[in-house]
Amino acid sequence: MDYTTMDLRTLVERVIEGDERAKEEFERRWEIPWEQVGTVPISIEKKPRD
């Protein structure tokens, strides 16, 4: 199974099921530890309009 091309929902479902390789790929792709999911604020920088 290719975790690098797996969509986010499937990846998260596999992590919840206990798949360690999916967890490692999630952490690599999103650059946050799985344990911090839901505790880290996510902000999207908006460019000011001219």
N, C-alpha and C positions, 0 to 999 in steps of 0.2 A: 504494500500500500504506500502511495506517495503522499506523505504528509505536507510537503511543500506546496502542492497545488490544491490541497483540500480547502473547501470553503469554510469560513469562520464558524458557521453554525454546526457543521459536522465535526469540526475540530473540537469545539467546546463540548459537544455531546460525548465525544470519545474521552475527553479529559474527565468529565463527570463520571463516566463509567470506570475510570481508573487506569486509563492507557497512559503510561509514563512517556512514551515516545511522542504522543500527541501533546502532552503537557510541555515537553521540551521544545517542540515546534512552536506552540503558542507563545511561550516565553521569549523565544528567539525572534519571532515575527513582530510581536507587539512590544518587546523590550520592557516588560513588567513581570514580576514573579506572579504565578497563578494565585498564590495566597493573598495578593493585594487586589485581586479583581473585586470590584465593588467598593473598594475603600479609597481608590486613587481618583481624584477629580480629573476629568478630561475637559480641556478647553480647546475650542476651535478659534484660532485667530482670524478675525474678519478684517479685511482691508477697508480702510475708510473710503467712502465714495467721494469723488471729486465734484 
